[in-house]
């Protein structure tokens, strides 16, 4: 098992943000994490990524307890994140090629920027461009190239397609799905867009008020939700997006 999360709890002041969250994710598997705004999705991935400390519970990466690990470099050798707005995660004063090669240099990995760009469907000539000189979709592909450059065990995609138009979303989801399967990467895919999940996720967990209210195989949860709150979440989504198919 690549990632195992056990009984994670977190509160901010009097507010309980996460209340006993447990799940796992294995190599080649994509786990979707969904829920309404404020349900705890972002806090959860920040804790798993070691940006925040949990109040209780444990996180295991490759059977190693990283819950309070201080050597973050050893964690980020195996865990990489892809964010909603990749432009802000790149140094605006450095070329795309320089930014993609940064983790390669930091970890002493034998990889070529040209090959990485081609692997994510980009022309190697873009290595000489700056973030503001390429499109949002190209920038997200470059961010994916940077993330996979060190062959991580797990990718955390935090609303990685939310800022893209529908056509580019589909292309990025297809790219990620192929990389996950081919490289046997475990993936946490955090999104508010239920329609995307069947194209990439194997399983899903649904959060509400810091708790898992539903979980299981993607189609089982979307077609036959066990929780009334999940059913309401799906119905509200369809109403908001005017019957969009999931």
NUTOR-239616 format. One line per 2 residues: number of its first residue (from 1); their letters; for each residue x, y, z of C-alpha. Coordinates in steps of 0.1 Angstrom, whole numbers, plus 5000, padded with zeros to 4 digits. Layout:
! NUTOR-239616
NUM) a) X/Y/Z | ...
//
This chain:
! NUTOR-239616
1) xx) 5000/5000/5000 | 5015/5033/4989
3) xx) 4994/5056/5012 | 4976/5048/5043
5) xx) 4957/5074/5063 | 4944/5064/5098
7) xx) 4919/5084/5120 | 4931/5119/5110
9) xx) 4916/5146/5132 | 4921/5184/5130
11) xx) 4904/5214/5145 | 4909/5251/5142
13) xx) 4898/5267/5175 | 4864/5253/5183
15) xx) 4857/5241/5148 | 4863/5204/5140
17) xx) 4876/5204/5104 | 4885/5167/5101
19) xx) 4870/5140/5123 | 4885/5105/5121
21) xx) 4894/5103/5084 | 4908/5069/5073
23) xx) 4915/5055/5038 | 4943/5041/5016
25) xx) 4955/5043/4980 | 4977/5018/4962
27) xx) 5000/5019/4931 | 4982/5026/4899
29) xx) 4950/5036/4916 | 4933/5070/4916
31) xx) 4912/5079/4946 | 4887/5108/4941
33) xx) 4881/5131/4971 | 4850/5152/4968
35) xx) 4826/5172/4989 | 4810/5206/4993
37) xx) 4831/5237/4999 | 4844/5237/5035
39) xx) 4840/5199/5039 | 4877/5195/5048
41) xx) 4892/5184/5014 | 4920/5211/5013
43) xx) 4929/5206/5049 | 4932/5169/5044
45) xx) 4956/5171/5015 | 4976/5198/5033
47) xx) 4981/5174/5062 | 4990/5145/5040
49) xx) 5015/5167/5022 | 5029/5178/5056
51) xx) 5019/5215/5051 | 4998/5211/5083
53) xx) 5001/5190/5114 | 4972/5168/5124
55) xx) 4959/5168/5160 | 4956/5131/5160
57) xx) 4960/5101/5136 | 4987/5087/5114
59) xx) 4999/5089/5078 | 5020/5061/5062
61) xx) 5038/5066/5029 | 5053/5034/5016
63) xx) 5047/5018/5051 | 5068/5046/5067
65) xx) 5051/5068/5093 | 5055/5104/5081
67) xx) 5029/5119/5104 | 5055/5141/5122
69) xx) 5084/5136/5098 | 5108/5166/5099
71) xx) 5129/5155/5069 | 5105/5168/5043
73) xx) 5129/5163/5014 | 5127/5126/5019
75) xx) 5088/5128/5017 | 5088/5150/4986
77) xx) 5111/5125/4968 | 5080/5102/4968
79) xx) 5051/5127/4970 | 5044/5155/4945
81) xx) 5015/5179/4942 | 4998/5194/4912
83) xx) 4979/5226/4920 | 4948/5244/4905
85) xx) 4967/5273/4891 | 5001/5261/4879
87) xx) 5012/5296/4868 | 5016/5306/4905
89) xx) 5037/5275/4913 | 5063/5284/4887
91) xx) 5090/5311/4893 | 5079/5339/4868
93) xx) 5116/5349/4864 | 5127/5314/4853
95) xx) 5120/5295/4821 | 5097/5264/4821
97) xx) 5127/5242/4814 | 5146/5256/4844
99) xx) 5116/5250/4867 | 5110/5214/4855
101) xx) 5147/5206/4860 | 5147/5220/4896
103) xx) 5136/5188/4913 | 5159/5168/4891
105) xx) 5188/5188/4903 | 5176/5188/4939
107) xx) 5173/5150/4941 | 5201/5140/4917
109) xx) 5177/5122/4893 | 5188/5112/4858
111) xx) 5161/5127/4836 | 5160/5150/4806
113) xx) 5136/5180/4803 | 5131/5174/4766
115) xx) 5119/5138/4773 | 5096/5150/4801
117) xx) 5080/5177/4779 | 5074/5152/4751
119) xx) 5059/5127/4776 | 5032/5152/4786
121) xx) 5025/5163/4750 | 5045/5195/4748
123) xx) 5070/5207/4722 | 5105/5208/4738
125) xx) 5109/5243/4724 | 5086/5255/4752
127) xx) 5115/5248/4777 | 5128/5282/4768
129) xx) 5095/5300/4775 | 5084/5317/4807
131) xx) 5052/5308/4825 | 5033/5339/4812
133) xx) 5043/5330/4776 | 5024/5297/4775
135) xx) 4987/5289/4779 | 4971/5276/4810
137) xx) 4968/5241/4796 | 5004/5241/4785
139) xx) 5014/5253/4820 | 4995/5225/4837
141) xx) 5012/5200/4814 | 5046/5215/4824
143) xx) 5036/5212/4860 | 5028/5175/4855
145) xx) 5062/5171/4838 | 5079/5186/4868
147) xx) 5059/5164/4892 | 5068/5132/4875
149) xx) 5104/5141/4868 | 5115/5124/4900
151) xx) 5093/5093/4896 | 5072/5099/4927
153) xx) 5051/5071/4943 | 5021/5094/4948
155) xx) 5006/5124/4931 | 4981/5147/4948
157) xx) 4961/5167/4923 | 4943/5196/4942
159) xx) 4916/5209/4918 | 4942/5204/4890
161) xx) 4916/5209/4862 | 4893/5235/4878
163) xx) 4909/5265/4861 | 4908/5250/4826
165) xx) 4881/5250/4800 | 4862/5218/4793
167) xx) 4882/5206/4763 | 4916/5211/4780
169) xx) 4902/5195/4812 | 4894/5163/4793
171) xx) 4929/5163/4778 | 4946/5168/4811
173) xx) 4925/5141/4828 | 4934/5117/4800
175) xx) 4971/5125/4804 | 4970/5119/4841
177) xx) 4950/5087/4838 | 4976/5073/4813
179) xx) 5005/5083/4835 | 4989/5068/4867
181) xx) 4983/5035/4850 | 5016/5033/4830
183) xx) 5039/5044/4858 | 5019/5027/4886
185) xx) 5015/5060/4905 | 4991/5063/4933
187) xx) 4969/5094/4930 | 4946/5115/4952
189) xx) 4924/5136/4929 | 4906/5164/4948
191) xx) 4878/5180/4929 | 4844/5196/4931
193) xx) 4835/5184/4896 | 4817/5151/4898
195) xx) 4816/5147/4860 | 4854/5143/4858
197) xx) 4857/5115/4883 | 4845/5085/4863
199) xx) 4871/5093/4837 | 4900/5090/4861
201) xx) 4891/5076/4896 | 4888/5040/4906
203) xx) 4873/5048/4940 | 4859/5078/4957
205) xx) 4854/5092/4992 | 4828/5119/4999
207) xx) 4834/5143/5027 | 4809/5164/5047
209) xx) 4817/5184/5078 | 4850/5167/5082
211) xx) 4837/5131/5080 | 4836/5105/5053
213) xx) 4799/5100/5046 | 4803/5077/5016
215) xx) 4830/5057/4999 | 4836/5029/4974
217) xx) 4839/5021/4937 | 4832/5053/4917
219) xx) 4801/5041/4899 | 4786/5025/4929
221) xx) 4788/5057/4949 | 4776/5079/4921
223) xx) 4747/5056/4910 | 4737/5042/4944
225) xx) 4749/5065/4972 | 4745/5050/5007
227) xx) 4743/5084/5024 | 4714/5108/5021
229) xx) 4739/5137/5022 | 4758/5122/4993
231) xx) 4725/5118/4973 | 4717/5155/4980
233) xx) 4752/5165/4970 | 4748/5147/4937
235) xx) 4713/5162/4931 | 4725/5197/4938
237) xx) 4754/5192/4915 | 4731/5182/4886
239) xx) 4708/5211/4893 | 4737/5236/4894
241) xx) 4752/5222/4861 | 4717/5218/4845
243) xx) 4717/5180/4844 | 4754/5175/4835
245) xx) 4760/5138/4832 | 4782/5121/4857
//
